[in-house]
Every structure is written in structure tokens, then in C-alpha cells.
């Protein structure tokens, strides 16, 4: 084994029944939760790991708000170096980003306050249209005294991230590399989306592998150490993973009600967790020397709460303090389960891949009445187990291919979405799309954006009386906005029309 590589073993070696892990995966699958990957570690070994195509162990994945914990680690390194103190006033580091008169509550806010989401605001101070996200923090209207109340606020992390990069003159991941990331074997090509004004978007933008996340989380699980070497001080890690502010009255989910540390959530069973939108999780349980890491896209259909609750009910309740006897049949069953992980099809077991009405639908053009999506016409073409959705909207003619009963990969045809920097367009996003028929006249189509940015589009088309009723629902951060709402179209010709197909 090379230095910094994870060690692999069987669940029973770590006191975990393979059957319990299989039950955990079964429960997530029954809920049709879109997990892209899972890694389970205990007592020095990875005992389960699996990925849903197109994801794999070497692919970088957006971590969303788990990025906040990376910023916390960078702050910890600065504190360890004596370059920053937790009780420093944040505003003192940003003389050029403040108005002439600053609200006293904003002036009072410390590094500690921002780390534990106890800012003087009850809202996120920036929007995606703002040209300078850091500056909004100091110009916003304060609502209460800092350091008093938990209110989840990515603006706090944006300012902390900018503070790290201001003090070090480096992007925060680059600053962390020799001190923390390189020693644990973190991917050299991991990166972070950039803010509009420049600098990293540490509130949401880190992309790394699931194994990278596991290694990073293990440093916190073990008090700042990696293979016996202290990388972050034990004192800072203890503060970061302890409850610094109560959250019970500020959240709606039980799994988030145990308090908040320094960009880290407390959990049941005396644990702590890094959380990111859409199922990005690193759940750390020091008393059991146990780590669960997942990533996915649960936006609009599920929540990290569902994953953690299922974990408590299956794996956690089955833990043994001692190794268990080898169980090859269950280990093989689990291995097969992990190897077959996949994106969930629309309708699950309820759907069917074909319809008796396909010959009467394929190739027919529908002229759309005014609708929120701005779609003026559409048509479908079907050939075997493949389909094509052709439509025209404000940005032009588009074609989206999908599988019937399986996923097909492609490039989502809407141009103009952000690339490596917010508000600066990049390439078209990769997608995976599948359709299933609920009935002969109703097609459900699910499109997963499987790129550096993650999101999903769920659509229903019901074909009746020479018309089509359309419903689109998007779940994504700052894109796919135009793909949301209801519409209706009427057939204007017979099969064989000249649509954008």
C-alpha cells in the first residue's frame, strides 16, 4: 500500500454486518433517492464503496456546503499559525469593502461568530446577480446582535473564505495543500468554483472525489491527526466539532437540531457531520471510529435527513464492538449491490418503458399556448428504447435525447449556464436522462444534470385529445430556472412534421 492510500476490508472485520449495509442501500433505493456514491469506513478500513454511473471513484464531484468545512479548516490553520484569532473583528480585515458608516452589529461580528453561523443577519446577504459577494456583507441591514442566534448564512463563509485568501495571497485550497491536503493524499486537481469578484466560492464550490472527502473527514474524526501527524491543532478541531450555538429552534429537521460548531453540524449519537445540499454528507462518529460519506443529487426529491435516518436504523443499530465472523454470502450480496448502484428511474417499479400510443405520438408537432417555460412548439420521436424531445424556446431549437427504461447521456441543450466562475458561461452541461410511461398516455421524463453543477429536471407529458399537457419542475442552484411550470399544446399536423428534430 502506498502512503496516504485508504485501506480496504470487509464490513465484518470492522464489526458491521454486511447485511445491515445492504439493508441501508435497499432503504435508500426504495425511496428512489439519487445517490451518486457511498463510502463507509470503520476502524482503519473502508468496508463499503460504490458509485452510480456516470460517477466513479476518480471523478470530482461538487460538494456544495461541505465546502464550508474546508473553509473552516483553512481558518483553523491560520489560527494555528498565529495569523488570526477567533475573537478578531472581521470588518478590520476589509477596510476597502465597507461603507463610511457601518452598523454596530456588523462591526462587532467576529471570526468565531461567522464560523458558527451567528452573524447579525437573518438572511443571506448576496444574490447571484451581485457583482461582489463579500461587499454585500458589510452593506446589508443587520437584524440582531452577532454571536447570539444561529441563522444559516452562506455569506458568512464567503467572507471567511475571502479573509483566508486576503491573508495568504492564495486560493484557499492552494494555501491548505502543503499543510493539510497533500499530507493526506488529496487530489492535486481538486478545485473550487470562483465568485463573481474573483476568489473561491468556499461556501459551495469545492469539487473533489469521495475518497478525498473521506480522508479530509478522517482528520476531524481523529482530532486533527492523519497517520499520527497533527495537521490541525486538537484544540481547534475540538472547538469546530463541538456545539457552539444551539440550532433546535432554528431548523425544521431533527437531524440538524443538535447544534452547530465551526461550519460543522452536531448530530445524534455524539457525532458531527459536514452537510452539503443534495446529499453531500460526511457523518463522523468518534466513539465508534465510524465514518459515512455520500454524495448525490437529492434536490427536490429527498434530503440528507433521509440518508442519515436510514443509517441510524440499519448500520448504526447493528454495530458490534468486536469483529464479526466472516459471512461470504452476505458480503457477495453487498458487493453485487454496490456494483449495481444506478440513478433512479422515474416511477421506479411502477413505470413501463413503452406505450401503445407511441405510433400516434411520434413525430407530431404541438404548438404551445403561452407558458412559463417560453416553449412555443414541441414534438417527440421514438425509435426502439430511445426517445427524442424536440422543442423551441427563447434560446432557439433544442433536442434532448433520452432512454426508455434506461439512462442516456448527452449535453443539455440550454446555453449560457455558469462555468468555472459564477455568471461566466461555460460549456453545455452533461446530463443523463430516462423516460418511463405511467400509462399509455402519460410519459415521465427525468433529466439529471451530472456535471460540475448538479441539478435535475422532472417533466410529465400527458397526451389526450390531440393535445399535450406539460408539467416541468426544476431543482438546481441558479440554473434551469426557465424549465418550471405548466403548459398546454395542440397538434397541428399529422406524423412526419418538420420539427427541430
C-alpha positions as CSV (number, residue, x, y, z in Angstrom):
1,X,0.0,0.0,0.0
2,X,1.2,3.5,-0.9
3,X,1.4,6.2,1.7
4,X,-1.9,8.1,2.1
5,X,-4.0,5.5,0.4
6,X,-7.1,4.2,2.1
7,X,-7.1,0.5,3.3
8,X,-10.0,-1.7,2.3
9,X,-11.6,-4.6,4.1
10,X,-14.9,-6.4,4.8
11,X,-17.6,-5.0,7.0
12,X,-17.4,-7.9,9.4
13,X,-13.8,-7.1,10.1
14,X,-15.0,-3.7,11.5
15,X,-17.9,-5.1,13.5
16,X,-20.5,-4.3,10.8
17,X,-22.8,-6.9,9.4
18,X,-22.8,-6.8,5.6
19,X,-26.5,-7.4,5.7
20,X,-27.0,-4.2,7.5
21,X,-25.2,-2.2,4.8
22,X,-27.3,-3.9,2.2
23,X,-30.4,-3.0,4.1
24,X,-29.3,0.6,4.2
25,X,-28.8,0.7,0.5
26,X,-32.2,-1.1,-0.1
27,X,-33.9,1.5,2.0
28,X,-32.4,4.4,0.0
29,X,-33.3,2.6,-3.2
30,X,-36.9,2.1,-2.2
31,X,-37.1,5.9,-1.5
32,X,-35.7,6.5,-5.1
33,X,-33.0,8.7,-3.6
34,X,-30.4,9.8,-6.2
35,X,-27.1,9.0,-4.5
36,X,-24.1,9.1,-6.8
37,X,-21.7,7.4,-4.4
38,X,-21.2,6.0,-0.9
39,X,-18.2,5.1,1.2
40,X,-18.3,3.5,4.7
41,X,-15.2,3.5,6.9
42,X,-14.6,2.0,10.3
43,X,-11.6,1.1,12.5
44,X,-9.0,1.9,9.8
45,X,-10.6,0.4,6.8
46,X,-13.1,1.2,4.0
47,X,-15.6,-1.5,4.3
48,X,-18.1,-0.5,1.5
49,X,-17.8,1.8,-1.5
50,X,-19.9,2.1,-4.6
51,X,-20.9,4.5,-7.3
52,X,-23.8,5.1,-9.7
53,X,-22.8,5.7,-13.3
54,X,-21.6,8.0,-14.7
55,X,-19.8,8.7,-11.4
56,X,-16.8,6.7,-10.2
57,X,-14.0,6.8,-7.6
58,X,-11.8,9.2,-9.5
59,X,-14.4,11.7,-10.6
60,X,-14.5,15.1,-9.0
61,X,-17.9,15.9,-7.6
62,X,-19.5,19.2,-6.3
63,X,-19.5,19.2,-2.5
64,X,-21.9,22.2,-2.1
65,X,-21.9,23.2,1.5
66,X,-19.4,20.7,2.6
67,X,-17.1,23.3,1.1
68,X,-17.8,25.3,4.2
69,X,-15.9,22.8,6.4
70,X,-12.9,23.2,4.1
71,X,-13.0,26.9,4.8
72,X,-13.2,26.2,8.5
73,X,-10.1,24.1,8.2
74,X,-8.3,26.9,6.5
75,X,-9.3,29.3,9.3
76,X,-8.0,26.7,11.8
77,X,-4.6,26.6,10.1
78,X,-4.4,30.4,10.2
79,X,-5.3,30.3,13.9
80,X,-2.6,27.6,14.5
81,X,0.0,29.8,12.8
82,X,-0.9,32.8,14.9
83,X,-2.0,34.8,11.8
84,X,-5.6,35.1,13.0
85,X,-7.6,35.0,16.3
86,X,-11.1,33.7,16.7
87,X,-12.1,36.9,18.5
88,X,-10.8,39.2,15.8
89,X,-13.4,41.5,14.3
90,X,-14.0,40.5,10.7
91,X,-14.5,44.1,9.5
92,X,-11.0,45.1,10.4
93,X,-9.7,42.9,7.6
94,X,-11.9,44.6,4.9
95,X,-11.3,48.3,5.1
96,X,-12.0,48.7,1.4
97,X,-15.3,46.8,1.4
98,X,-17.2,48.8,3.9
99,X,-19.4,51.9,3.8
100,X,-18.4,55.1,5.7
101,X,-20.9,54.2,8.4
102,X,-21.2,50.6,9.4
103,X,-23.9,49.2,11.6
104,X,-22.5,48.4,15.1
105,X,-23.7,44.8,14.9
106,X,-21.7,44.3,11.8
107,X,-18.7,46.0,13.3
108,X,-18.9,43.6,16.3
109,X,-19.0,40.4,14.3
110,X,-16.0,38.2,15.0
111,X,-14.4,35.3,13.2
112,X,-16.0,33.0,15.8
113,X,-19.4,34.4,15.1
114,X,-19.2,33.8,11.4
115,X,-17.8,30.3,11.9
116,X,-20.8,29.2,13.9
117,X,-23.3,31.0,11.7
118,X,-24.2,33.5,14.3
119,X,-24.0,36.6,12.1
120,X,-26.0,39.8,12.6
121,X,-28.3,38.8,9.7
122,X,-31.4,36.6,9.3
123,X,-30.8,36.2,5.6
124,X,-28.1,35.6,3.0
125,X,-26.7,39.0,2.1
126,X,-25.7,38.3,-1.6
127,X,-27.6,37.1,-4.6
128,X,-26.2,35.5,-7.8
129,X,-26.6,38.8,-9.6
130,X,-24.4,40.8,-7.2
131,X,-21.0,41.6,-8.7
132,X,-19.2,41.5,-5.3
133,X,-20.5,39.0,-2.7
134,X,-18.1,39.9,0.1
135,X,-19.0,43.6,0.0
136,X,-22.7,42.8,0.4
137,X,-22.0,41.5,3.9
138,X,-20.8,44.9,5.1
139,X,-23.6,46.9,3.4
140,X,-26.5,44.7,4.4
141,X,-29.1,45.6,7.0
142,X,-28.3,44.0,10.4
143,X,-31.3,42.3,12.2
144,X,-29.8,41.4,15.5
145,X,-26.6,41.2,17.6
146,X,-23.9,38.9,16.3
147,X,-22.9,35.8,18.3
148,X,-26.4,35.3,19.7
149,X,-28.6,33.3,17.3
150,X,-27.9,30.6,14.7
151,X,-29.1,31.5,11.3
152,X,-27.6,29.5,8.4
153,X,-25.9,32.0,6.1
154,X,-23.5,31.2,3.3
155,X,-22.5,34.9,3.3
156,X,-20.5,34.2,6.5
157,X,-18.5,31.5,4.7
158,X,-17.9,33.7,1.7
159,X,-16.4,36.4,4.0
160,X,-14.3,33.9,5.9
161,X,-13.1,32.4,2.6
162,X,-12.1,35.9,1.3
163,X,-10.3,36.5,4.6
164,X,-8.2,33.4,4.2
165,X,-7.2,34.4,0.7
166,X,-6.6,38.0,1.7
167,X,-4.2,36.9,4.5
168,X,-2.4,34.3,2.5
169,X,-2.4,35.7,-1.0
170,X,-3.5,32.3,-2.3
171,X,-6.7,30.5,-3.2
172,X,-7.7,28.8,0.0
173,X,-7.2,25.2,-1.4
174,X,-3.7,26.1,-2.5
175,X,-3.0,27.5,0.9
176,X,-4.2,24.3,2.5
177,X,-2.3,21.9,0.2
178,X,1.2,21.7,1.9
179,X,-0.2,21.9,5.4
180,X,-3.2,19.6,5.1
181,X,-4.3,18.4,1.7
182,X,-1.0,17.0,0.4
183,X,-0.2,15.0,3.5
184,X,-3.5,13.1,3.3
185,X,-3.1,12.4,-0.5
186,X,-5.9,14.8,-1.5
187,X,-6.4,15.0,-5.3
188,X,-4.0,17.5,-6.9
189,X,-6.7,18.6,-9.4
190,X,-9.4,19.3,-6.9
191,X,-10.7,22.8,-7.4
192,X,-13.3,25.4,-6.4
193,X,-15.8,27.4,-8.4
194,X,-15.0,31.1,-8.4
195,X,-17.1,34.0,-7.1
196,X,-18.1,36.9,-9.4
197,X,-15.5,39.3,-7.9
198,X,-12.8,36.6,-8.1
199,X,-11.6,34.3,-5.3
200,X,-13.0,30.9,-4.3
201,X,-16.6,30.2,-3.6
202,X,-15.9,28.3,-0.4
203,X,-19.5,28.4,0.6
204,X,-20.5,25.9,-2.0
205,X,-17.9,25.4,-4.8
206,X,-15.4,22.7,-3.9
207,X,-15.1,19.7,-6.2
208,X,-13.2,16.6,-5.1
209,X,-13.6,12.8,-5.1
210,X,-15.5,10.9,-2.4
211,X,-12.2,9.4,-1.2
212,X,-10.8,12.9,-0.9
213,X,-13.8,13.8,1.3
214,X,-13.3,10.7,3.4
215,X,-9.7,11.5,4.1
216,X,-10.5,15.1,5.0
217,X,-13.2,14.0,7.3
218,X,-10.9,11.4,9.0
219,X,-8.6,14.3,10.1
220,X,-11.5,15.8,12.0
221,X,-12.7,12.4,13.3
222,X,-9.2,11.8,14.8
223,X,-8.8,15.2,16.4
224,X,-6.8,16.9,13.6
225,X,-4.4,14.0,13.1
226,X,-3.5,11.9,10.0
227,X,-1.5,8.7,10.4
228,X,-0.3,10.1,13.8
229,X,0.7,13.5,12.5
230,X,-1.0,16.6,13.9
231,X,-2.2,18.6,10.9
232,X,-4.7,20.9,12.6
233,X,-4.4,21.6,16.3
234,X,-6.5,19.4,18.5
235,X,-7.9,22.5,20.2
236,X,-9.3,24.0,17.0
237,X,-10.8,20.7,15.9
238,X,-12.4,20.2,19.3
239,X,-14.0,23.7,19.0
240,X,-15.0,23.1,15.4
241,X,-16.8,19.8,16.1
242,X,-18.4,20.9,19.4
243,X,-21.8,22.7,19.8
244,X,-21.0,26.4,19.7
245,X,-24.6,27.6,19.2
246,X,-28.0,25.8,19.6
247,X,-30.0,25.1,16.4
248,X,-33.1,23.3,17.7
249,X,-35.4,26.3,17.4
250,X,-33.9,27.4,14.1
251,X,-34.3,24.3,11.9
252,X,-37.1,22.0,10.8
253,X,-35.3,18.7,10.7
254,X,-34.4,16.6,13.7
255,X,-31.0,15.7,12.2
256,X,-30.0,19.3,12.3
257,X,-31.2,20.1,15.8
258,X,-28.2,19.1,17.8
259,X,-26.2,22.3,17.4
260,X,-23.6,23.8,15.2
261,X,-19.8,24.2,15.5
262,X,-17.4,25.9,13.1
263,X,-19.1,25.1,9.8
264,X,-19.9,21.7,11.1
265,X,-23.2,20.2,12.3
266,X,-23.6,18.2,15.5
267,X,-25.6,15.0,15.2
268,X,-27.3,12.4,17.3
269,X,-25.1,9.7,19.0
270,X,-22.5,12.3,19.9
271,X,-21.4,12.7,16.3
272,X,-20.8,15.5,13.9
273,X,-21.3,16.0,10.2
274,X,-20.4,18.0,7.2
275,X,-23.5,18.6,5.1
276,X,-23.9,19.8,1.5
277,X,-27.1,20.4,-0.4
278,X,-28.4,17.4,-2.3
279,X,-27.0,14.5,-0.2
280,X,-23.3,15.5,0.3
281,X,-22.6,14.0,3.7
282,X,-19.6,13.2,5.9
283,X,-21.1,11.7,9.1
284,X,-18.4,11.2,11.8
285,X,-18.9,9.1,14.9
286,X,-15.8,9.3,17.1
287,X,-17.0,6.9,19.8
288,X,-17.4,4.2,17.2
289,X,-14.5,5.3,15.0
290,X,-17.0,5.3,12.1
291,X,-17.4,7.5,9.0
292,X,-20.1,7.5,6.4
293,X,-19.6,9.6,3.2
294,X,-22.1,10.1,0.5
295,X,-22.7,12.4,-2.5
296,X,-25.6,12.8,-4.8
297,X,-28.4,14.9,-6.1
298,X,-31.4,14.8,-3.7
299,X,-32.5,18.3,-4.7
300,X,-36.3,18.4,-4.9
301,X,-36.6,14.7,-4.1
302,X,-35.3,13.7,-0.7
303,X,-32.9,15.2,1.8
304,X,-29.7,14.3,3.7
305,X,-32.1,13.7,6.6
306,X,-33.4,10.6,4.8
307,X,-29.9,9.2,4.4
308,X,-28.9,9.7,8.0
309,X,-32.1,8.4,9.4
310,X,-31.8,5.3,7.3
311,X,-28.2,4.9,8.5
312,X,-29.3,5.1,12.2
313,X,-32.0,2.4,11.6
314,X,-29.8,-0.1,9.8
315,X,-26.0,0.1,10.1
316,X,-25.7,2.1,13.3
317,X,-28.0,-0.1,15.3
318,X,-26.2,-3.2,14.1
319,X,-22.7,-2.2,15.2
320,X,-20.5,-4.5,17.2
321,X,-17.6,-3.5,19.3
322,X,-15.7,-6.7,18.2
323,X,-15.1,-8.1,14.7
324,X,-17.8,-10.4,13.4
325,X,-17.5,-13.9,11.8
326,X,-16.9,-13.7,8.1
327,X,-20.1,-14.0,6.1
328,X,-19.2,-14.6,2.5
329,X,-22.8,-15.0,1.1
330,X,-23.8,-11.6,2.6
331,X,-20.5,-10.0,1.6
332,X,-21.1,-11.1,-2.0
333,X,-24.6,-9.9,-1.9
334,X,-23.4,-6.5,-0.7
335,X,-20.6,-6.4,-3.3
336,X,-23.2,-7.0,-6.1
337,X,-25.4,-4.3,-4.6
338,X,-22.6,-1.8,-4.6
339,X,-21.6,-2.7,-8.2
340,X,-25.2,-2.2,-9.4
341,X,-25.8,1.3,-8.0
342,X,-27.6,3.4,-10.5
343,X,-29.5,6.7,-10.9
344,X,-33.2,6.1,-10.0
345,X,-35.6,5.8,-13.0
346,X,-38.8,7.9,-12.9
347,X,-41.7,5.9,-11.3
348,X,-39.4,3.1,-10.1
349,X,-41.1,-0.2,-10.4
350,X,-44.4,1.5,-11.3
351,X,-43.3,2.6,-14.8
352,X,-43.1,0.8,-18.1
353,X,-40.7,1.5,-21.0
354,X,-43.2,1.5,-23.8
355,X,-46.7,2.7,-24.7
356,X,-49.3,1.5,-27.2
357,X,-49.8,5.2,-28.2
358,X,-46.2,5.8,-29.3
359,X,-47.0,5.4,-33.1
360,X,-49.7,8.1,-32.8
361,X,-47.4,10.5,-30.8
362,X,-44.1,10.1,-32.5
363,X,-43.3,12.9,-35.0
364,X,-46.4,15.0,-34.3
365,X,-45.9,18.7,-33.7
366,X,-47.6,20.5,-30.8
367,X,-48.0,24.3,-30.9
368,X,-47.9,25.5,-27.3
369,X,-50.0,28.2,-25.7
370,X,-48.2,30.8,-23.7
371,X,-46.4,29.1,-20.8
372,X,-43.8,30.0,-18.1
373,X,-41.2,27.9,-19.9
374,X,-41.4,30.0,-23.0
375,X,-41.7,26.9,-25.1
376,X,-43.5,27.6,-28.4
377,X,-43.5,24.2,-30.0
378,X,-42.5,20.6,-29.3
379,X,-42.5,17.1,-30.6
380,X,-41.3,13.6,-29.8
381,X,-39.7,10.9,-31.8
382,X,-39.4,7.3,-30.6
383,X,-37.2,4.5,-32.0
384,X,-37.0,1.3,-30.0
385,X,-35.9,2.1,-26.5
386,X,-34.8,5.7,-27.3
387,X,-36.7,8.9,-27.4
388,X,-36.0,12.5,-28.6
389,X,-37.7,15.5,-27.1
390,X,-37.5,18.4,-29.6
391,X,-38.7,21.9,-28.6
392,X,-38.3,25.6,-29.3
393,X,-37.9,28.2,-26.6
394,X,-36.5,31.7,-26.3
395,X,-32.9,30.5,-26.9
396,X,-33.7,28.5,-30.0
397,X,-34.4,25.0,-31.2
398,X,-33.3,22.2,-29.0
399,X,-33.2,18.4,-28.9
400,X,-32.8,16.2,-25.8
401,X,-32.3,12.5,-26.2
402,X,-33.4,10.0,-23.5
403,X,-33.7,6.3,-22.9
404,X,-36.9,4.5,-22.3
405,X,-36.3,2.4,-19.2
406,X,-32.6,3.3,-19.1
407,X,-30.4,6.4,-19.0
408,X,-28.8,8.1,-22.0
409,X,-26.0,10.6,-21.6
410,X,-25.7,13.9,-23.6
411,X,-25.3,17.6,-23.4
412,X,-28.2,19.6,-22.0
413,X,-29.1,21.9,-24.9
414,X,-29.6,25.2,-23.0
415,X,-26.6,27.5,-23.4
416,X,-25.4,30.3,-21.1
417,X,-25.1,28.5,-17.7
418,X,-22.1,29.2,-15.5
419,X,-18.7,27.5,-15.8
420,X,-15.7,27.7,-13.5
421,X,-16.7,31.2,-12.4
422,X,-20.2,32.3,-11.4
423,X,-22.0,34.4,-14.1
424,X,-19.4,33.5,-16.8
425,X,-20.9,30.8,-19.1
426,X,-19.0,27.6,-19.7
427,X,-19.7,24.5,-21.8
428,X,-23.1,22.9,-22.1
429,X,-23.7,20.7,-19.0
430,X,-23.5,16.9,-19.2
431,X,-26.8,15.2,-18.5
432,X,-28.3,11.7,-18.1
433,X,-32.0,11.3,-19.0
434,X,-34.5,8.5,-18.8
435,X,-38.2,8.3,-19.5
436,X,-40.9,5.8,-18.3
437,X,-44.6,5.6,-19.1
438,X,-47.0,5.8,-16.2
439,X,-49.8,4.9,-18.6
440,X,-50.2,4.7,-22.3
441,X,-50.9,8.5,-22.5
442,X,-48.5,9.8,-19.8
443,X,-44.7,9.9,-20.1
444,X,-42.5,10.9,-17.2
445,X,-39.0,12.2,-18.1
446,X,-36.2,12.7,-15.6
447,X,-33.1,14.6,-16.6
448,X,-30.2,14.7,-14.2
449,X,-27.5,17.3,-14.7
450,X,-24.4,15.3,-14.0
451,X,-21.7,18.0,-14.4
452,X,-19.6,20.3,-12.2
453,X,-23.0,21.8,-11.4
454,X,-25.7,19.3,-10.3
455,X,-29.5,19.6,-10.7
456,X,-32.5,17.8,-12.1
457,X,-35.5,18.4,-14.3
458,X,-38.6,16.3,-13.8
459,X,-41.3,16.6,-16.5
460,X,-44.7,15.0,-17.2
461,X,-46.3,14.9,-20.6
462,X,-49.9,13.7,-20.9
463,X,-51.2,13.2,-24.5
464,X,-55.0,13.3,-24.8
465,X,-57.5,14.5,-27.4
466,X,-54.8,15.8,-29.9
467,X,-53.3,17.9,-27.1
468,X,-50.4,17.6,-24.6
469,X,-50.5,18.8,-21.0
470,X,-47.0,19.6,-19.7
471,X,-45.6,20.0,-16.2
472,X,-41.9,20.8,-15.6
473,X,-40.2,21.0,-12.2
474,X,-36.6,22.0,-11.8
475,X,-34.4,21.6,-8.8
476,X,-31.0,23.3,-9.2
477,X,-28.9,26.1,-7.8
478,X,-29.2,29.1,-10.1
479,X,-29.9,27.4,-13.4
480,X,-32.8,25.6,-15.2
481,X,-35.0,28.5,-14.0
482,X,-36.9,28.6,-17.3
483,X,-37.8,24.9,-17.1
484,X,-40.5,25.2,-14.5
485,X,-44.3,25.4,-14.8
486,X,-47.4,24.1,-16.6
487,X,-48.2,24.3,-20.3
488,X,-50.6,23.0,-23.0
489,X,-50.1,22.4,-26.7
490,X,-52.3,21.3,-29.6
491,X,-51.4,19.0,-32.5
492,X,-51.2,21.0,-35.8
493,X,-50.2,18.3,-38.3
494,X,-50.0,14.6,-38.9
495,X,-47.0,12.3,-38.2
496,X,-43.9,13.3,-40.2
497,X,-43.8,17.1,-39.3
498,X,-40.7,19.2,-39.8
499,X,-40.0,20.0,-36.1
500,X,-36.5,20.8,-34.7
501,X,-35.9,17.1,-34.5
